[in-house]
Amino acid sequence: MKQAPAARTKPKVSMASKASISRRRIESLKDFSFAAPALLILGVFIYYPLLFSLYISFTNWNMTRPMKKFIGFENYDRLVSDPLFYKVLRITFTYTALDVFLTLAIGLGLALLFNVSKRFYNFMRTGIFMPYYISMVIASMVFLWIFNNQYGLLNKFIGVFGMDPVNWLQNPNTAIWTLLAVSIWKGVGFTMLIFLSGLRSIPLEYFEASSLDGANKFWQFLHITFPLLSPTTLFLLITNFISSMQVFQSIDIMTNGGPLDSTKAIVYWIYEMAFVNFRTGRASALVIIFFLIIIVLTAVQMILTKKKVHYEG
Amino acid sequence: MMFKKKWLGTALAAVLAFGTVTGCGGGDEAAEMPQGDPNDTTPVTIQYWHSHAETQMGGLNYMIDEFKKAYPHITVEPVFQGGYPDLQKKLSAAVAANDVPAVTNVEVSVVANFADGGLFQDLTPYIKRDKVDMEDFSKGMLQAYAYNDKQYGFPLIVSTSVMVYNKTLLDKLGVQPPQTWDEIEDYNSKVTEKEGGKTTRYAFSVPGWDTWYYDPWISNGGGTVLTDDDTVGFDQPESLRWAENFKKWIDDGSLMMGFGKGASDTMRQMFLDEKIGMVEHSSAIIKMYVENAKFDVGVSFLPGDKERKSHIGGAGIVMMSGAKEEQKEAAWKFIQFMTSAEHNIKWADETGYLPTHKSVIDSEEGKQYFEKWPQYKAVFDNFDNVGPRPQHPAYPEMSSVYKDIVGEMILNGKDPVPMLKENTQKMNDVLSDY
């Protein structure tokens, strides 16, 4: 494609080789100039910060002192020898697993339920999708009120059934579920919509043929719908996985990582380290570790699911 | 060609990375004497970065207008930078970009951190030159903005923790809020109400969600959070008395401690619903209690034992050392104006924070202020007992260790004393690894 001009000039090697080289240079410069604006933006906002983080991660910079001292791998050493590091990883993975699984399962369930074009169903679909438009900050504020133990909606509701009020946000066992509730409430609409488009791209002939062969709805789902949805599922799995791993806003507003670190997911810990405790160097080391974890896990997901994903056509 | 592009990318990255390595210069030492001429009237504009909430803006605008009248050649541009954490982030970024405001707020707990990094101008030379009456300030409040014997700033919006009590209830029960630890048990037995073993009215509440509230309890009991050689004091028995008592009072159902997000709301609501007789809270929200309670609200200073202190909260006003030379003189004048005795009462009344000068208390304005807000009197009777918080750059991180121990006590009923002892080494490690 792009190599075409270079290939064209190749036969004239002996005589015009100098001219051809300079022309190739011009061509390559031209290519580069097209990519330059995008590269510049990526460079300034993605690659430079990334490399800078890598550099800071080897220093003891604390953001308030202008000097940075190179301390090698000490930040990394201290992180992996801190028990909190493993606790934070466990919390992040638990949260991610539950969030991804529940969002996808509920989203798929809703998609199957609402895969009918009737006015009422259209209305319901819109209703379920609505929370997706609401900013995470506002949603978190609303849920903060819902889960409040004194005047929250949920405790009022369970009070009707004679249950004692629960301290949802201040109990280490329930706090993570309050975060999951916001995330799932906000996320299922989008998941449902993507699943719906996936469902509608499955050719109807498969269902007709299988029902002639006597398959019931459940078998159809298991052997036709679910396998043929797999590209959609993979897409949702990866995007949801990455966004769940990066959970921050809801924690910042609803729990501050507490109580007793029970909701301290990795990004919140990075924030706390950098901006509350001013350990910018160590926070950067954590950023790099987190970056590697996400890259590796995303690659693993793609490789593992490659064989199991059926692409139509 | 692919190869070439990759190479270019690497080169670009290398250049950028190199830029970052060389881009960081060293901080310069503060000069011995102020450079500027105090009588220079060349027009100058300075920025004032602040975290003043909406409710304080009326007061701030008034002060800036008055300042303009006194110094027509100086223009102050106030810039709201969000809450304290946001302000701190932006300050750090401004320092990195070498484009700092001349004057800024700083939250009192991070003074050590920023001062240690050389970001703040040492104001001592200015204070000496203009012979500022330092004796007139509350000693502890000034100390909170000094670090390593240098005065980096002045107290601006000052709060401290106080005991807010239900005066109507206590009068009815015929009890006084405890002034010493010895009086607490007697107070507890009179105020606590139980039904079938469960407390329906707590005698008092100490917030567990922020160490600011119980640090003074540690020192009032004869202990220390931070010793002089920058280690924690939890290996000494006096430094554990607060925890022993808190545990005892929680177990006998007279003390309510909240922990985690929303615990503050809960405590506030329980007090207003008369489920708690007395709560320790910030003096900055006394007005809120007075306005929302259906009963009379009284304020008492923290009860003392070996000593009787409470800690300063809120923010101060400082000059950035990286400000341009021509701005520094103007910045100093502004700082002096904002914290002077002249406008102290007006400022306190507008913002709901505490006056900082001794002389204003007996002034005509001061008398009116105390007539309007008799609740603040308790603080002024203990004016010099409002002290600085433990000052160490790693304090925020170290304190989260014993805050979580308090959390374990509140949420899981654990005994904090052995945990404090066991974690002494961990806290010392945080302090030394700075």
Interface residues (C-beta under 8 A of the other chain):
Chain A: K2 Q3 A6 R24 S28 D31 F32 A35 L39 G43 Y47 Y48 L51 F52 Y55 N62 M63 T64 R65 P66 M67 K68 R78 L144 F147 N148 N149 Q150 Y151 L169 Q170 N171 P172 A175 M254 T255 N256 G258 P259 L260 D261 F275 V276 N277 F278 R279
Chain B: M1 K4 K5 L8 G9 L12 A13 L16 A17 T20 V21 C24 G25 G26 G27 P85 Q88 K89 S92 V95 A96 V110 N113 F114 D116 G117 G118 L119 G258 F259 G260 K261 G262 A263 D265 T266 Q269 M270 P393 A394 P396 E397 S400 D404 G407 E408 L411 D433
